[in-house]
Amino acid sequence: MQLGARLRRLREAKGVSREDAGWRIRASESKISRMELGRVGFKERDIADLLTLYEVDDEERAALVALAHEANTPGWWQPYGDLLSSRFQYYLDLEAAPSLIRSYEIQFVPGLLQTEGYARAVIMLGHGDAGAAEIDRRVGLRMARKQLLTRPDPPRLWAVIDEAVLRRPIGGPQVMRAQIAALAQACELPGVRLQVVPFEAGGHAAAGGAFSILRFPDEELPDVVYIEHLTSALYLEKREDIDAYAAVVGRLFIEAEPPARTPEILHKALRALDE
């Protein structure tokens, strides 16, 4: 997506039409459109031909060729590919790229903040018939995802959870204690902001269910809204849909308890497990 956006800017700066760009790489106008939206893979020969057409200097050319190579590199999740639907493979690729992830969860702790024990309990709910080896691999995949938050240049995570997430003892009290303690530790990470919508808040803006909004470093790339269902998922990219969800998450940030109160709420939930 980032490479596609840069190719589009270069083409427009030179006043080249999509049709002419497509002719240069022996492809159609629609192929150029899909490339610029980041919806197809990139042949390095095509990239080289387009960069020549756009008269890109050597320094920028080298950077873009390197970006093309990176775009064609298999995702980190490839060893788990047999466990994943194509829709979730796409999400994992997107999740590796944003500068900001905003999310709301009503039932479970966000995947990026789950402990191994909690993740195992959640996975067992949906894959109880799977063998032990498969469960272990699915847990391993979820733990690998968490490395996103501790890499050298991590995205910011701003998550809002319903209080029910803290009160539902997924995996039993011991697993839940460890999970709540891990959430308290996550709040200390500079890029993580966690808020809780308490029961006493009543109805709220996101009553419809969980979702995530991904924002990317390139300002020309639109946000993507991700909504996961039991057997499918939605990726919303239309401006009106993005604006609607952005407004909802903005209201959630106001309606939820402020981040400074989250540690207190987590400790209260821990005490409740001992009652």
C-alpha positions in Angstrom: 0.0 0.0 0.0 2.8 2.4 0.8 4.7 1.6 -2.4 1.5 1.9 -4.4 0.8 5.3 -2.9 4.3 6.5 -3.8 4.0 5.2 -7.3 0.7 7.1 -7.7 2.3 10.3 -6.5 5.2 9.9 -9.0 2.9 9.2 -11.9 0.7 12.2 -11.1 3.7 14.5 -10.7 4.8 13.6 -14.2 1.3 13.9 -15.7 1.3 10.3 -16.9 -2.1 8.6 -17.3 -2.8 5.2 -15.9 -3.3 4.0 -19.4 0.2 5.1 -20.5 1.8 3.7 -17.4 0.0 0.4 -18.1 1.2 0.3 -21.7 4.8 0.8 -20.4 4.7 -2.4 -18.3 2.6 -4.3 -20.9 -0.5 -4.2 -18.6 -3.9 -2.6 -18.4 -5.0 0.6 -16.8 -6.8 -1.4 -14.2 -3.6 -3.2 -13.3 -1.9 0.2 -12.5 -4.9 1.1 -10.4 -4.6 -2.1 -8.4 -0.9 -1.6 -8.0 -1.4 1.9 -6.7 -3.9 0.6 -4.2 -1.6 -2.1 -3.0 -4.0 -4.9 -4.0 -1.6 -6.9 -6.2 2.0 -8.1 -5.9 4.8 -6.2 -7.6 7.2 -7.5 -10.3 10.5 -5.8 -9.9 10.8 -5.5 -13.7 7.5 -3.5 -13.7 8.7 -1.3 -10.9 11.9 -0.6 -12.7 10.1 0.3 -15.9 7.7 2.6 -14.1 10.5 4.4 -12.3 12.3 4.9 -15.6 9.1 6.3 -17.0 8.7 8.6 -14.0 12.3 9.8 -14.3 13.1 8.9 -10.7 16.7 9.7 -9.5 19.1 7.0 -8.4 18.7 7.5 -4.7 14.9 7.3 -4.7 14.9 4.5 -7.2 17.1 2.4 -4.9 14.7 3.1 -2.0 11.6 2.2 -4.0 13.2 -1.0 -5.4 14.1 -2.0 -1.9 10.5 -1.3 -0.8 9.2 -3.4 -3.7 11.4 -6.3 -2.6 10.1 -5.9 1.0 6.5 -5.8 -0.3 7.1 -9.1 -2.0 8.7 -10.8 1.0 6.3 -13.4 2.5 4.7 -12.2 5.7 6.1 -13.3 9.1 3.0 -15.4 9.6 3.8 -17.8 6.7 4.8 -20.7 8.9 1.2 -20.6 10.3 -0.4 -20.1 6.9 -2.2 -23.4 7.0 -4.1 -22.3 10.1 -5.2 -19.0 8.7 -8.1 -17.9 6.5 -7.1 -15.6 3.6 -9.1 -12.7 5.3 -7.0 -13.0 8.5 -3.7 -13.3 6.5 -4.6 -9.9 5.0 -5.3 -8.5 8.4 -1.9 -9.7 9.8 -0.2 -8.0 6.8 -2.1 -4.8 7.6 -1.4 -5.0 11.3 2.4 -5.0 10.7 2.2 -1.6 9.0 0.2 1.0 10.9 1.4 3.8 13.0 -1.8 3.7 15.1 -4.3 1.0 16.0 -7.5 2.0 17.7 -9.8 -0.8 18.9 -12.8 -1.6 20.9 -13.5 -5.0 22.5 -16.6 -6.1 24.2 -15.9 -9.8 25.0 -12.2 -10.5 25.0 -8.9 -8.8 25.8 -7.4 -7.4 22.6 -5.3 -10.1 20.9 -2.1 -7.9 21.1 -2.5 -7.8 24.9 -3.4 -11.4 25.7 -1.2 -13.6 27.9 -0.4 -17.1 26.7 -2.8 -18.7 29.2 -5.6 -16.4 28.3 -5.0 -16.8 24.5 -5.1 -20.6 24.9 -8.4 -20.4 26.7 -9.9 -18.1 24.0 -8.6 -20.3 21.2 -10.0 -23.4 22.8 -13.5 -21.8 22.7 -13.3 -21.6 18.9 -11.1 -24.6 18.2 -12.0 -27.1 20.9 -11.9 -30.0 18.5 -8.4 -29.3 17.3 -5.5 -31.4 18.5 -3.0 -30.3 21.1 -0.3 -29.5 18.5 -2.6 -27.3 16.5 -3.7 -25.4 19.6 -0.1 -24.9 20.5 0.7 -23.4 17.1 -2.3 -21.1 17.3 -1.2 -19.9 20.7 2.3 -19.4 19.2 0.9 -17.3 16.4 -0.9 -15.0 18.9 2.2 -14.7 21.0 4.3 -13.8 17.9 1.8 -11.1 17.1 2.5 -9.4 20.4 6.1 -8.7 19.3 4.6 -5.9 17.3 4.3 -3.7 20.4 7.9 -4.2 21.5 9.7 -3.9 18.2 12.1 -0.8 17.7 9.4 1.3 16.0 6.1 0.0 17.3 2.6 1.3 16.4 0.7 3.1 19.1 -2.2 1.0 20.5 -5.2 2.8 21.9 -7.7 0.2 23.1 -11.0 0.5 24.8 -12.5 -2.6 26.5 -15.9 -3.1 28.1 -15.8 -3.9 31.8 -17.3 -7.3 31.0 -13.9 -8.2 29.5 -12.4 -8.0 33.0 -15.3 -9.7 34.8 -15.6 -12.7 32.5 -13.1 -15.3 33.9 -11.8 -16.8 30.6 -9.7 -19.8 31.5 -10.6 -19.6 35.2 -9.5 -17.2 38.0 -5.8 -18.0 37.9 -5.5 -17.3 34.2 -7.6 -14.2 34.6 -5.4 -12.8 37.4 -2.3 -13.2 35.2 -4.1 -11.5 32.3 -5.3 -8.5 34.3 -1.8 -8.2 35.8 -0.4 -8.2 32.3 -2.8 -5.5 31.2 -1.5 -3.4 34.1 2.0 -3.9 32.9 1.0 -3.1 29.3 -0.3 0.3 30.5 3.3 1.2 31.3 4.4 0.8 27.7 4.8 4.3 26.2 2.8 3.4 23.1 -0.1 1.7 24.8 -3.2 3.5 26.1 -6.0 1.4 27.6 -9.4 2.5 28.7 -12.4 0.8 30.3 -16.1 1.4 29.8 -17.6 0.7 33.2 -21.0 -1.0 33.6 -22.4 2.1 35.1 -21.9 4.0 31.9 -24.9 2.3 30.5 -25.3 2.3 26.7 -22.5 3.8 24.7 -21.5 4.7 21.1 -20.1 1.2 20.2 -22.9 -0.9 21.3 -22.8 -2.7 17.9 -19.7 -4.7 18.6 -15.9 -5.0 18.4 -13.8 -3.3 15.7 -10.3 -2.0 15.0 -9.2 1.0 13.0 -5.7 1.0 11.4 -3.9 4.2 10.5 -0.8 4.1 8.3 2.3 6.3 8.3 1.7 7.5 4.7 -0.9 10.3 5.0 -2.3 9.5 1.6 -3.3 6.0 2.7 -6.8 5.8 4.0 -7.6 4.2 7.4 -8.9 0.7 7.3 -11.7 -0.5 9.6 -11.6 -4.2 10.5 -14.6 -6.1 11.8 -14.4 -9.8 12.5 -17.4 -12.1 12.5 -17.6 -15.8 13.3 -17.0 -17.0 9.8 -16.1 -13.8 7.9 -14.6 -10.4 8.2 -15.2 -6.9 6.8 -12.6 -4.4 5.7 -14.2 -1.0 5.3 -12.2 1.6 3.3 -15.0 4.0 2.1 -14.6 7.5 3.5 -18.1 7.6 4.9 -17.6 4.2 6.8 -14.2 5.3 8.1 -15.6 8.6 9.3 -18.5 6.9 11.1 -16.3 4.5 13.0 -13.7 7.2 13.7 -16.6 9.3 15.3 -17.7 6.3 17.3 -14.2 5.5 18.7 -13.8 9.2 19.4 -16.9 9.2 21.6 -15.7 6.0 23.2 -12.5 7.7 24.3 -14.6 10.3 26.0 -17.3 8.0 27.5 -14.8 5.5 28.9 -12.9 6.1 32.1 -9.7 8.1 31.4 -6.5 6.1 30.9 -5.1 7.4 34.3 -7.9 5.4 36.1 -7.2 2.1 34.2 -4.7 0.8 36.8 -7.2 1.4 39.6 -9.9 -0.4 37.6 -7.6 -3.3 36.9 -6.7 -3.7 40.6 -10.4 -3.6 41.5 -11.1 -6.4 39.0 -8.2 -8.4 40.6 -9.7 -8.0 44.1 -13.1 -9.1 42.7 -11.6 -12.4 41.6 -10.6 -13.1 45.2 -14.0 -12.5 46.6 
